[in-house]
């Protein structure tokens, strides 16, 4: 199973599972097509958007667990 961390790059997360995009859209990150945003780490994106990175990790990893089960 793939495990996302705070250091995971957003573009890599989206490539693993495009359905994770909705988690980023929920926090107001609407520029997912922008090369700069896709190169940020999960932790950087959460910091910029005022979101708890641990909570975001939990949501994404739970989603990935369910989609690979």
PDB file of N, CA, C, O and CB in Angstrom:
ATOM      1  N   UNK A   1       0.833  -1.188   0.000  1.00  0.00           N
ATOM      2  CA  UNK A   1       0.000   0.000   0.000  1.00  0.00           C
ATOM      3  C   UNK A   1       0.875   1.247   0.000  1.00  0.00           C
ATOM      4  O   UNK A   1       1.924   1.275   0.644  1.00  0.00           O
ATOM      5  CB  UNK A   1      -0.946   0.001   1.211  1.00  0.00           C
ATOM      6  N   UNK A   2       0.456   2.246  -0.701  1.00  0.00           N
ATOM      7  CA  UNK A   2       1.162   3.514  -0.769  1.00  0.00           C
ATOM      8  C   UNK A   2       0.778   4.345   0.439  1.00  0.00           C
ATOM      9  O   UNK A   2      -0.399   4.450   0.785  1.00  0.00           O
ATOM     10  CB  UNK A   2       0.845   4.268  -2.086  1.00  0.00           C
ATOM     11  N   UNK A   3       1.778   4.934   1.078  1.00  0.00           N
ATOM     12  CA  UNK A   3       1.553   5.765   2.255  1.00  0.00           C
ATOM     13  C   UNK A   3       2.000   7.187   1.933  1.00  0.00           C
ATOM     14  O   UNK A   3       3.161   7.411   1.593  1.00  0.00           O
ATOM     15  CB  UNK A   3       2.315   5.204   3.501  1.00  0.00           C
ATOM     16  N   UNK A   4       1.095   8.137   2.037  1.00  0.00           N
ATOM     17  CA  UNK A   4       1.410   9.542   1.829  1.00  0.00           C
ATOM     18  C   UNK A   4       1.943  10.105   3.141  1.00  0.00           C
ATOM     19  O   UNK A   4       1.463   9.751   4.218  1.00  0.00           O
ATOM     20  CB  UNK A   4       0.159  10.341   1.334  1.00  0.00           C
ATOM     21  N   UNK A   5       2.943  10.987   3.042  1.00  0.00           N
ATOM     22  CA  UNK A   5       3.499  11.656   4.216  1.00  0.00           C
ATOM     23  C   UNK A   5       3.400  13.161   4.021  1.00  0.00           C
ATOM     24  O   UNK A   5       2.983  13.629   2.962  1.00  0.00           O
ATOM     25  CB  UNK A   5       4.975  11.227   4.461  1.00  0.00           C
ATOM     26  N   UNK A   6       3.782  13.914   5.040  1.00  0.00           N
ATOM     27  CA  UNK A   6       3.778  15.368   4.934  1.00  0.00           C
ATOM     28  C   UNK A   6       4.753  15.841   3.864  1.00  0.00           C
ATOM     29  O   UNK A   6       4.586  16.926   3.307  1.00  0.00           O
ATOM     30  CB  UNK A   6       4.126  16.000   6.279  1.00  0.00           C
ATOM     31  N   UNK A   7       5.766  15.037   3.574  1.00  0.00           N
ATOM     32  CA  UNK A   7       6.769  15.398   2.574  1.00  0.00           C
ATOM     33  C   UNK A   7       6.395  14.958   1.161  1.00  0.00           C
ATOM     34  O   UNK A   7       7.126  15.236   0.210  1.00  0.00           O
ATOM     35  CB  UNK A   7       8.095  14.796   2.948  1.00  0.00           C
ATOM     36  N   UNK A   8       5.273  14.281   1.021  1.00  0.00           N
ATOM     37  CA  UNK A   8       4.828  13.853  -0.313  1.00  0.00           C
ATOM     38  C   UNK A   8       4.500  15.072  -1.167  1.00  0.00           C
ATOM     39  O   UNK A   8       3.922  16.047  -0.688  1.00  0.00           O
ATOM     40  CB  UNK A   8       3.592  12.917  -0.212  1.00  0.00           C
ATOM     41  N   UNK A   9       4.876  14.998  -2.427  1.00  0.00           N
ATOM     42  CA  UNK A   9       4.626  16.079  -3.373  1.00  0.00           C
ATOM     43  C   UNK A   9       3.195  15.958  -3.911  1.00  0.00           C
ATOM     44  O   UNK A   9       2.750  14.868  -4.271  1.00  0.00           O
ATOM     45  CB  UNK A   9       5.663  16.049  -4.538  1.00  0.00           C
ATOM     46  N   UNK A  10       2.496  17.067  -3.961  1.00  0.00           N
ATOM     47  CA  UNK A  10       1.098  17.058  -4.376  1.00  0.00           C
ATOM     48  C   UNK A  10       0.923  16.431  -5.757  1.00  0.00           C
ATOM     49  O   UNK A  10      -0.004  15.648  -5.964  1.00  0.00           O
ATOM     50  CB  UNK A  10       0.544  18.475  -4.377  1.00  0.00           C
ATOM     51  N   UNK A  11       1.784  16.757  -6.685  1.00  0.00           N
ATOM     52  CA  UNK A  11       1.702  16.167  -8.025  1.00  0.00           C
ATOM     53  C   UNK A  11       1.817  14.660  -7.989  1.00  0.00           C
ATOM     54  O   UNK A  11       1.148  13.966  -8.755  1.00  0.00           O
ATOM     55  CB  UNK A  11       2.784  16.736  -8.918  1.00  0.00           C
ATOM     56  N   UNK A  12       2.667  14.140  -7.098  1.00  0.00           N
ATOM     57  CA  UNK A  12       2.818  12.685  -6.962  1.00  0.00           C
ATOM     58  C   UNK A  12       1.559  12.062  -6.379  1.00  0.00           C
ATOM     59  O   UNK A  12       1.129  10.993  -6.814  1.00  0.00           O
ATOM     60  CB  UNK A  12       4.031  12.347  -6.078  1.00  0.00           C
ATOM     61  N   UNK A  13       0.971  12.730  -5.395  1.00  0.00           N
ATOM     62  CA  UNK A  13      -0.260  12.225  -4.779  1.00  0.00           C
ATOM     63  C   UNK A  13      -1.367  12.150  -5.832  1.00  0.00           C
ATOM     64  O   UNK A  13      -2.091  11.158  -5.915  1.00  0.00           O
ATOM     65  CB  UNK A  13      -0.697  13.131  -3.589  1.00  0.00           C
ATOM     66  N   UNK A  14      -1.488  13.210  -6.631  1.00  0.00           N
ATOM     67  CA  UNK A  14      -2.518  13.244  -7.666  1.00  0.00           C
ATOM     68  C   UNK A  14      -2.279  12.182  -8.733  1.00  0.00           C
ATOM     69  O   UNK A  14      -3.225  11.634  -9.297  1.00  0.00           O
ATOM     70  CB  UNK A  14      -2.571  14.622  -8.308  1.00  0.00           C
ATOM     71  N   UNK A  15      -1.013  11.899  -9.006  1.00  0.00           N
ATOM     72  CA  UNK A  15      -0.693  10.867  -9.993  1.00  0.00           C
ATOM     73  C   UNK A  15      -1.024   9.476  -9.464  1.00  0.00           C
ATOM     74  O   UNK A  15      -1.454   8.610 -10.226  1.00  0.00           O
ATOM     75  CB  UNK A  15       0.785  10.941 -10.381  1.00  0.00           C
ATOM     76  N   UNK A  16      -0.829   9.257  -8.176  1.00  0.00           N
ATOM     77  CA  UNK A  16      -1.160   7.973  -7.555  1.00  0.00           C
ATOM     78  C   UNK A  16      -2.661   7.723  -7.651  1.00  0.00           C
ATOM     79  O   UNK A  16      -3.105   6.627  -7.994  1.00  0.00           O
ATOM     80  CB  UNK A  16      -0.700   7.942  -6.075  1.00  0.00           C
ATOM     81  N   UNK A  17      -3.440   8.777  -7.338  1.00  0.00           N
ATOM     82  CA  UNK A  17      -4.902   8.646  -7.360  1.00  0.00           C
ATOM     83  C   UNK A  17      -5.512  10.023  -7.616  1.00  0.00           C
ATOM     84  O   UNK A  17      -5.555  10.868  -6.722  1.00  0.00           O
ATOM     85  CB  UNK A  17      -5.440   8.037  -6.014  1.00  0.00           C
ATOM     86  N   UNK A  18      -5.968  10.232  -8.810  1.00  0.00           N
ATOM     87  CA  UNK A  18      -6.553  11.508  -9.191  1.00  0.00           C
ATOM     88  C   UNK A  18      -7.765  11.908  -8.369  1.00  0.00           C
ATOM     89  O   UNK A  18      -8.112  13.087  -8.298  1.00  0.00           O
ATOM     90  CB  UNK A  18      -6.930  11.467 -10.616  1.00  0.00           C
ATOM     91  N   UNK A  19      -8.410  10.924  -7.746  1.00  0.00           N
ATOM     92  CA  UNK A  19      -9.585  11.231  -6.925  1.00  0.00           C
ATOM     93  C   UNK A  19      -9.211  11.972  -5.645  1.00  0.00           C
ATOM     94  O   UNK A  19     -10.090  12.487  -4.952  1.00  0.00           O
ATOM     95  CB  UNK A  19     -10.328   9.951  -6.575  1.00  0.00           C
ATOM     96  N   UNK A  20      -7.915  12.034  -5.321  1.00  0.00           N
ATOM     97  CA  UNK A  20      -7.495  12.794  -4.138  1.00  0.00           C
ATOM     98  C   UNK A  20      -7.622  14.291  -4.376  1.00  0.00           C
ATOM     99  O   UNK A  20      -7.529  15.074  -3.431  1.00  0.00           O
ATOM    100  CB  UNK A  20      -6.051  12.446  -3.761  1.00  0.00           C
ATOM    101  N   UNK A  21      -7.830  14.697  -5.611  1.00  0.00           N
ATOM    102  CA  UNK A  21      -7.953  16.129  -5.936  1.00  0.00           C
ATOM    103  C   UNK A  21      -9.033  16.802  -5.100  1.00  0.00           C
ATOM    104  O   UNK A  21      -8.881  17.958  -4.707  1.00  0.00           O
ATOM    105  CB  UNK A  21      -8.265  16.314  -7.426  1.00  0.00           C
ATOM    106  N   UNK A  22     -10.113  16.094  -4.827  1.00  0.00           N
ATOM    107  CA  UNK A  22     -11.204  16.739  -4.072  1.00  0.00           C
ATOM    108  C   UNK A  22     -10.773  17.140  -2.667  1.00  0.00           C
ATOM    109  O   UNK A  22     -11.329  18.088  -2.113  1.00  0.00           O
ATOM    110  CB  UNK A  22     -12.407  15.806  -3.986  1.00  0.00           C
ATOM    111  N   UNK A  23      -9.798  16.446  -2.070  1.00  0.00           N
ATOM    112  CA  UNK A  23      -9.310  16.838  -0.746  1.00  0.00           C
ATOM    113  C   UNK A  23      -8.611  18.198  -0.822  1.00  0.00           C
ATOM    114  O   UNK A  23      -8.742  19.026   0.079  1.00  0.00           O
ATOM    115  CB  UNK A  23      -8.344  15.765  -0.181  1.00  0.00           C
ATOM    116  N   UNK A  24      -7.870  18.414  -1.907  1.00  0.00           N
ATOM    117  CA  UNK A  24      -7.175  19.690  -2.084  1.00  0.00           C
ATOM    118  C   UNK A  24      -8.154  20.802  -2.434  1.00  0.00           C
ATOM    119  O   UNK A  24      -8.006  21.934  -1.973  1.00  0.00           O
ATOM    120  CB  UNK A  24      -6.107  19.571  -3.173  1.00  0.00           C
ATOM    121  N   UNK A  25      -9.139  20.484  -3.236  1.00  0.00           N
ATOM    122  CA  UNK A  25     -10.146  21.477  -3.587  1.00  0.00           C
ATOM    123  C   UNK A  25     -10.941  21.904  -2.350  1.00  0.00           C
ATOM    124  O   UNK A  25     -11.313  23.070  -2.225  1.00  0.00           O
ATOM    125  CB  UNK A  25     -11.092  20.922  -4.665  1.00  0.00           C
ATOM    126  N   UNK A  26     -11.200  20.974  -1.448  1.00  0.00           N
ATOM    127  CA  UNK A  26     -11.937  21.281  -0.215  1.00  0.00           C
ATOM    128  C   UNK A  26     -11.225  22.314   0.648  1.00  0.00           C
ATOM    129  O   UNK A  26     -11.875  23.080   1.359  1.00  0.00           O
ATOM    130  CB  UNK A  26     -12.152  20.016   0.589  1.00  0.00           C
ATOM    131  N   UNK A  27      -9.878  22.342   0.592  1.00  0.00           N
ATOM    132  CA  UNK A  27      -9.141  23.296   1.432  1.00  0.00           C
ATOM    133  C   UNK A  27      -8.879  24.612   0.697  1.00  0.00           C
ATOM    134  O   UNK A  27      -8.169  25.482   1.203  1.00  0.00           O
ATOM    135  CB  UNK A  27      -7.813  22.682   1.887  1.00  0.00           C
ATOM    136  N   UNK A  28      -9.450  24.749  -0.487  1.00  0.00           N
ATOM    137  CA  UNK A  28      -9.306  25.983  -1.236  1.00  0.00           C
ATOM    138  C   UNK A  28      -8.135  26.001  -2.190  1.00  0.00           C
ATOM    139  O   UNK A  28      -7.769  27.057  -2.708  1.00  0.00           O
ATOM    140  CB  UNK A  28      -9.179  27.106  -0.305  1.00  0.00           C
ATOM    141  N   UNK A  29      -7.549  24.857  -2.426  1.00  0.00           N
ATOM    142  CA  UNK A  29      -6.421  24.772  -3.349  1.00  0.00           C
ATOM    143  C   UNK A  29      -6.976  24.470  -4.735  1.00  0.00           C
ATOM    144  O   UNK A  29      -7.068  23.314  -5.148  1.00  0.00           O
ATOM    145  CB  UNK A  29      -5.385  23.677  -2.898  1.00  0.00           C
ATOM    146  N   UNK A  30      -7.345  25.533  -5.440  1.00  0.00           N
ATOM    147  CA  UNK A  30      -8.011  25.390  -6.728  1.00  0.00           C
ATOM    148  C   UNK A  30      -7.044  25.462  -7.913  1.00  0.00           C
ATOM    149  O   UNK A  30      -7.466  25.399  -9.067  1.00  0.00           O
ATOM    150  CB  UNK A  30      -9.065  26.458  -6.871  1.00  0.00           C
ATOM    151  N   UNK A  31      -5.770  25.590  -7.628  1.00  0.00           N
ATOM    152  CA  UNK A  31      -4.779  25.748  -8.693  1.00  0.00           C
ATOM    153  C   UNK A  31      -3.996  24.454  -8.923  1.00  0.00           C
ATOM    154  O   UNK A  31      -2.778  24.491  -9.099  1.00  0.00           O
ATOM    155  CB  UNK A  31      -3.814  26.891  -8.354  1.00  0.00           C
ATOM    156  N   UNK A  32      -4.677  23.327  -8.923  1.00  0.00           N
ATOM    157  CA  UNK A  32      -4.003  22.032  -9.034  1.00  0.00           C
ATOM    158  C   UNK A  32      -3.309  21.820 -10.370  1.00  0.00           C
ATOM    159  O   UNK A  32      -2.438  20.956 -10.476  1.00  0.00           O
ATOM    160  CB  UNK A  32      -4.990  20.931  -8.814  1.00  0.00           C
ATOM    161  N   UNK A  33      -3.669  22.578 -11.379  1.00  0.00           N
ATOM    162  CA  UNK A  33      -3.015  22.463 -12.672  1.00  0.00           C
ATOM    163  C   UNK A  33      -1.740  23.282 -12.760  1.00  0.00           C
ATOM    164  O   UNK A  33      -0.967  23.123 -13.705  1.00  0.00           O
ATOM    165  CB  UNK A  33      -3.955  22.882 -13.756  1.00  0.00           C
ATOM    166  N   UNK A  34      -1.514  24.144 -11.803  1.00  0.00           N
ATOM    167  CA  UNK A  34      -0.342  25.009 -11.790  1.00  0.00           C
ATOM    168  C   UNK A  34       0.898  24.197 -11.400  1.00  0.00           C
ATOM    169  O   UNK A  34       0.885  23.508 -10.379  1.00  0.00           O
ATOM    170  CB  UNK A  34      -0.550  26.196 -10.814  1.00  0.00           C
ATOM    171  N   UNK A  35       1.957  24.270 -12.191  1.00  0.00           N
ATOM    172  CA  UNK A  35       3.175  23.515 -11.869  1.00  0.00           C
ATOM    173  C   UNK A  35       3.741  23.839 -10.486  1.00  0.00           C
ATOM    174  O   UNK A  35       4.285  22.956  -9.823  1.00  0.00           O
ATOM    175  CB  UNK A  35       4.231  23.786 -12.912  1.00  0.00           C
ATOM    176  N   UNK A  36       3.622  25.071 -10.051  1.00  0.00           N
ATOM    177  CA  UNK A  36       4.153  25.444  -8.737  1.00  0.00           C
ATOM    178  C   UNK A  36       3.409  24.722  -7.616  1.00  0.00           C
ATOM    179  O   UNK A  36       4.032  24.207  -6.688  1.00  0.00           O
ATOM    180  CB  UNK A  36       4.060  26.962  -8.534  1.00  0.00           C
ATOM    181  N   UNK A  37       2.085  24.682  -7.700  1.00  0.00           N
ATOM    182  CA  UNK A  37       1.317  24.037  -6.633  1.00  0.00           C
ATOM    183  C   UNK A  37       1.527  22.524  -6.647  1.00  0.00           C
ATOM    184  O   UNK A  37       1.558  21.895  -5.589  1.00  0.00           O
ATOM    185  CB  UNK A  37      -0.178  24.363  -6.776  1.00  0.00           C
ATOM    186  N   UNK A  38       1.671  21.944  -7.818  1.00  0.00           N
ATOM    187  CA  UNK A  38       1.877  20.496  -7.907  1.00  0.00           C
ATOM    188  C   UNK A  38       3.244  20.092  -7.371  1.00  0.00           C
ATOM    189  O   UNK A  38       3.467  18.922  -7.058  1.00  0.00           O
ATOM    190  CB  UNK A  38       1.730  20.027  -9.353  1.00  0.00           C
ATOM    191  N   UNK A  39       4.165  21.056  -7.261  1.00  0.00           N
ATOM    192  CA  UNK A  39       5.495  20.776  -6.751  1.00  0.00           C
ATOM    193  C   UNK A  39       5.638  20.986  -5.256  1.00  0.00           C
ATOM    194  O   UNK A  39       6.697  20.719  -4.687  1.00  0.00           O
ATOM    195  CB  UNK A  39       6.480  21.620  -7.457  1.00  0.00           C
ATOM    196  N   UNK A  40       4.580  21.462  -4.615  1.00  0.00           N
ATOM    197  CA  UNK A  40       4.608  21.669  -3.168  1.00  0.00           C
ATOM    198  C   UNK A  40       4.434  20.347  -2.433  1.00  0.00           C
ATOM    199  O   UNK A  40       3.850  19.395  -2.950  1.00  0.00           O
ATOM    200  CB  UNK A  40       3.515  22.660  -2.743  1.00  0.00           C
ATOM    201  N   UNK A  41       4.952  20.318  -1.227  1.00  0.00           N
ATOM    202  CA  UNK A  41       4.677  19.162  -0.379  1.00  0.00           C
ATOM    203  C   UNK A  41       3.292  19.327   0.230  1.00  0.00           C
ATOM    204  O   UNK A  41       2.727  20.421   0.243  1.00  0.00           O
ATOM    205  CB  UNK A  41       5.760  19.002   0.733  1.00  0.00           C
ATOM    206  N   UNK A  42       2.770  18.242   0.725  1.00  0.00           N
ATOM    207  CA  UNK A  42       1.469  18.279   1.389  1.00  0.00           C
ATOM    208  C   UNK A  42       1.517  19.245   2.570  1.00  0.00           C
ATOM    209  O   UNK A  42       0.586  20.021   2.783  1.00  0.00           O
ATOM    210  CB  UNK A  42       1.051  16.864   1.861  1.00  0.00           C
ATOM    211  N   UNK A  43       2.593  19.194   3.327  1.00  0.00           N
ATOM    212  CA  UNK A  43       2.727  20.063   4.495  1.00  0.00           C
ATOM    213  C   UNK A  43       2.761  21.541   4.092  1.00  0.00           C
ATOM    214  O   UNK A  43       2.142  22.369   4.759  1.00  0.00           O
ATOM    215  CB  UNK A  43       3.995  19.703   5.279  1.00  0.00           C
ATOM    216  N   UNK A  44       3.471  21.884   3.016  1.00  0.00           N
ATOM    217  CA  UNK A  44       3.525  23.268   2.548  1.00  0.00           C
ATOM    218  C   UNK A  44       2.140  23.761   2.138  1.00  0.00           C
ATOM    219  O   UNK A  44       1.743  24.873   2.488  1.00  0.00           O
ATOM    220  CB  UNK A  44       4.500  23.397   1.371  1.00  0.00           C
ATOM    221  N   UNK A  45       1.416  22.945   1.406  1.00  0.00           N
ATOM    222  CA  UNK A  45       0.072  23.328   0.969  1.00  0.00           C
ATOM    223  C   UNK A  45      -0.850  23.547   2.160  1.00  0.00           C
ATOM    224  O   UNK A  45      -1.623  24.505   2.186  1.00  0.00           O
ATOM    225  CB  UNK A  45      -0.514  22.260   0.042  1.00  0.00           C
ATOM    226  N   UNK A  46      -0.769  22.669   3.131  1.00  0.00           N
ATOM    227  CA  UNK A  46      -1.621  22.806   4.319  1.00  0.00           C
ATOM    228  C   UNK A  46      -1.275  24.074   5.091  1.00  0.00           C
ATOM    229  O   UNK A  46      -2.165  24.769   5.581  1.00  0.00           O
ATOM    230  CB  UNK A  46      -1.474  21.575   5.233  1.00  0.00           C
ATOM    231  N   UNK A  47       0.003  24.372   5.198  1.00  0.00           N
ATOM    232  CA  UNK A  47       0.433  25.574   5.903  1.00  0.00           C
ATOM    233  C   UNK A  47      -0.110  26.829   5.221  1.00  0.00           C
ATOM    234  O   UNK A  47      -0.632  27.723   5.887  1.00  0.00           O
ATOM    235  CB  UNK A  47       1.964  25.630   5.976  1.00  0.00           C
ATOM    236  N   UNK A  48       0.011  26.893   3.909  1.00  0.00           N
ATOM    237  CA  UNK A  48      -0.457  28.052   3.145  1.00  0.00           C
ATOM    238  C   UNK A  48      -1.969  28.225   3.267  1.00  0.00           C
ATOM    239  O   UNK A  48      -2.469  29.350   3.302  1.00  0.00           O
ATOM    240  CB  UNK A  48      -0.065  27.911   1.671  1.00  0.00           C
ATOM    241  N   UNK A  49      -2.693  27.111   3.331  1.00  0.00           N
ATOM    242  CA  UNK A  49      -4.162  27.176   3.350  1.00  0.00           C
ATOM    243  C   UNK A  49      -4.745  27.046   4.755  1.00  0.00           C
ATOM    244  O   UNK A  49      -5.961  26.934   4.915  1.00  0.00           O
ATOM    245  CB  UNK A  49      -4.736  26.087   2.468  1.00  0.00           C
ATOM    246  N   UNK A  50      -3.879  27.060   5.779  1.00  0.00           N
ATOM    247  CA  UNK A  50      -4.353  27.043   7.160  1.00  0.00           C
ATOM    248  C   UNK A  50      -5.074  25.769   7.562  1.00  0.00           C
ATOM    249  O   UNK A  50      -6.057  25.802   8.302  1.00  0.00           O
ATOM    250  CB  UNK A  50      -5.253  28.192   7.384  1.00  0.00           C
ATOM    251  N   UNK A  51      -4.571  24.643   7.062  1.00  0.00           N
ATOM    252  CA  UNK A  51      -5.200  23.353   7.316  1.00  0.00           C
ATOM    253  C   UNK A  51      -4.255  22.479   8.128  1.00  0.00           C
ATOM    254  O   UNK A  51      -3.041  22.525   7.931  1.00  0.00           O
ATOM    255  CB  UNK A  51      -5.588  22.654   5.990  1.00  0.00           C
ATOM    256  N   UNK A  52      -4.799  21.691   9.032  1.00  0.00           N
ATOM    257  CA  UNK A  52      -4.007  20.751   9.826  1.00  0.00           C
ATOM    258  C   UNK A  52      -3.474  19.642   8.918  1.00  0.00           C
ATOM    259  O   UNK A  52      -4.252  18.869   8.360  1.00  0.00           O
ATOM    260  CB  UNK A  52      -4.856  20.150  10.988  1.00  0.00           C
ATOM    261  N   UNK A  53      -2.165  19.565   8.772  1.00  0.00           N
ATOM    262  CA  UNK A  53      -1.542  18.592   7.869  1.00  0.00           C
ATOM    263  C   UNK A  53      -1.802  17.156   8.318  1.00  0.00           C
ATOM    264  O   UNK A  53      -1.954  16.266   7.482  1.00  0.00           O
ATOM    265  CB  UNK A  53      -0.036  18.841   7.783  1.00  0.00           C
ATOM    266  N   UNK A  54      -1.854  16.922   9.628  1.00  0.00           N
ATOM    267  CA  UNK A  54      -2.114  15.563  10.124  1.00  0.00           C
ATOM    268  C   UNK A  54      -3.514  15.097   9.751  1.00  0.00           C
ATOM    269  O   UNK A  54      -3.715  13.934   9.399  1.00  0.00           O
ATOM    270  CB  UNK A  54      -1.934  15.505  11.647  1.00  0.00           C
ATOM    271  N   UNK A  55      -4.479  16.004   9.829  1.00  0.00           N
ATOM    272  CA  UNK A  55      -5.861  15.667   9.457  1.00  0.00           C
ATOM    273  C   UNK A  55      -5.952  15.388   7.957  1.00  0.00           C
ATOM    274  O   UNK A  55      -6.633  14.454   7.533  1.00  0.00           O
ATOM    275  CB  UNK A  55      -6.831  16.814   9.850  1.00  0.00           C
ATOM    276  N   UNK A  56      -5.269  16.194   7.171  1.00  0.00           N
ATOM    277  CA  UNK A  56      -5.263  15.993   5.717  1.00  0.00           C
ATOM    278  C   UNK A  56      -4.620  14.649   5.377  1.00  0.00           C
ATOM    279  O   UNK A  56      -5.116  13.920   4.518  1.00  0.00           O
ATOM    280  CB  UNK A  56      -4.510  17.150   5.003  1.00  0.00           C
ATOM    281  N   UNK A  57      -3.535  14.327   6.039  1.00  0.00           N
ATOM    282  CA  UNK A  57      -2.877  13.029   5.834  1.00  0.00           C
ATOM    283  C   UNK A  57      -3.834  11.881   6.140  1.00  0.00           C
ATOM    284  O   UNK A  57      -3.926  10.912   5.386  1.00  0.00           O
ATOM    285  CB  UNK A  57      -1.618  12.916   6.716  1.00  0.00           C
ATOM    286  N   UNK A  58      -4.537  12.006   7.250  1.00  0.00           N
ATOM    287  CA  UNK A  58      -5.474  10.951   7.641  1.00  0.00           C
ATOM    288  C   UNK A  58      -6.528  10.750   6.559  1.00  0.00           C
ATOM    289  O   UNK A  58      -6.831   9.616   6.188  1.00  0.00           O
ATOM    290  CB  UNK A  58      -6.147  11.292   8.986  1.00  0.00           C
ATOM    291  N   UNK A  59      -7.085  11.843   6.055  1.00  0.00           N
ATOM    292  CA  UNK A  59      -8.125  11.741   5.029  1.00  0.00           C
ATOM    293  C   UNK A  59      -7.592  11.070   3.758  1.00  0.00           C
ATOM    294  O   UNK A  59      -8.226  10.171   3.204  1.00  0.00           O
ATOM    295  CB  UNK A  59      -8.679  13.136   4.695  1.00  0.00           C
ATOM    296  N   UNK A  60      -6.427  11.518   3.310  1.00  0.00           N
ATOM    297  CA  UNK A  60      -5.869  10.981   2.062  1.00  0.00           C
ATOM    298  C   UNK A  60      -5.477   9.528   2.229  1.00  0.00           C
ATOM    299  O   UNK A  60      -5.790   8.705   1.368  1.00  0.00           O
ATOM    300  CB  UNK A  60      -4.654  11.801   1.613  1.00  0.00           C
ATOM    301  N   UNK A  61      -4.797   9.192   3.319  1.00  0.00           N
ATOM    302  CA  UNK A  61      -4.367   7.805   3.504  1.00  0.00           C
ATOM    303  C   UNK A  61      -5.545   6.859   3.722  1.00  0.00           C
ATOM    304  O   UNK A  61      -5.503   5.707   3.290  1.00  0.00           O
ATOM    305  CB  UNK A  61      -3.411   7.710   4.681  1.00  0.00           C
ATOM    306  N   UNK A  62      -6.586   7.335   4.383  1.00  0.00           N
ATOM    307  CA  UNK A  62      -7.793   6.514   4.547  1.00  0.00           C
ATOM    308  C   UNK A  62      -8.424   6.254   3.177  1.00  0.00           C
ATOM    309  O   UNK A  62      -8.844   5.136   2.879  1.00  0.00           O
ATOM    310  CB  UNK A  62      -8.819   7.213   5.500  1.00  0.00           C
ATOM    311  N   UNK A  63      -8.484   7.286   2.361  1.00  0.00           N
ATOM    312  CA  UNK A  63      -9.026   7.141   1.006  1.00  0.00           C
ATOM    313  C   UNK A  63      -8.196   6.127   0.213  1.00  0.00           C
ATOM    314  O   UNK A  63      -8.751   5.243  -0.439  1.00  0.00           O
ATOM    315  CB  UNK A  63      -9.049   8.514   0.275  1.00  0.00           C
ATOM    316  N   UNK A  64      -6.875   6.254   0.271  1.00  0.00           N
ATOM    317  CA  UNK A  64      -6.005   5.345  -0.478  1.00  0.00           C
ATOM    318  C   UNK A  64      -6.135   3.904   0.009  1.00  0.00           C
ATOM    319  O   UNK A  64      -6.105   2.970  -0.792  1.00  0.00           O
ATOM    320  CB  UNK A  64      -4.556   5.797  -0.368  1.00  0.00           C
ATOM    321  N   UNK A  65      -6.277   3.726   1.305  1.00  0.00           N
ATOM    322  CA  UNK A  65      -6.474   2.378   1.854  1.00  0.00           C
ATOM    323  C   UNK A  65      -7.747   1.751   1.299  1.00  0.00           C
ATOM    324  O   UNK A  65      -7.751   0.585   0.905  1.00  0.00           O
ATOM    325  CB  UNK A  65      -6.535   2.422   3.394  1.00  0.00           C
ATOM    326  N   UNK A  66      -8.811   2.520   1.271  1.00  0.00           N
ATOM    327  CA  UNK A  66     -10.094   2.019   0.789  1.00  0.00           C
ATOM    328  C   UNK A  66     -10.062   1.730  -0.707  1.00  0.00           C
ATOM    329  O   UNK A  66     -10.675   0.770  -1.173  1.00  0.00           O
ATOM    330  CB  UNK A  66     -11.196   3.019   1.100  1.00  0.00           C
ATOM    331  N   UNK A  67      -9.345   2.564  -1.459  1.00  0.00           N
ATOM    332  CA  UNK A  67      -9.326   2.387  -2.911  1.00  0.00           C
ATOM    333  C   UNK A  67      -8.436   1.240  -3.352  1.00  0.00           C
ATOM    334  O   UNK A  67      -8.576   0.756  -4.475  1.00  0.00           O
ATOM    335  CB  UNK A  67      -8.871   3.654  -3.578  1.00  0.00           C
ATOM    336  N   UNK A  68      -7.522   0.790  -2.497  1.00  0.00           N
ATOM    337  CA  UNK A  68      -6.651  -0.333  -2.854  1.00  0.00           C
ATOM    338  C   UNK A  68      -7.099  -1.631  -2.209  1.00  0.00           C
ATOM    339  O   UNK A  68      -6.506  -2.685  -2.443  1.00  0.00           O
ATOM    340  CB  UNK A  68      -5.223  -0.035  -2.453  1.00  0.00           C
ATOM    341  N   UNK A  69      -8.147  -1.557  -1.398  1.00  0.00           N
ATOM    342  CA  UNK A  69      -8.617  -2.759  -0.692  1.00  0.00           C
ATOM    343  C   UNK A  69      -9.416  -3.671  -1.610  1.00  0.00           C
ATOM    344  O   UNK A  69      -9.885  -4.724  -1.180  1.00  0.00           O
ATOM    345  CB  UNK A  69      -9.471  -2.368   0.517  1.00  0.00           C
TER     346      UNK A  69
END
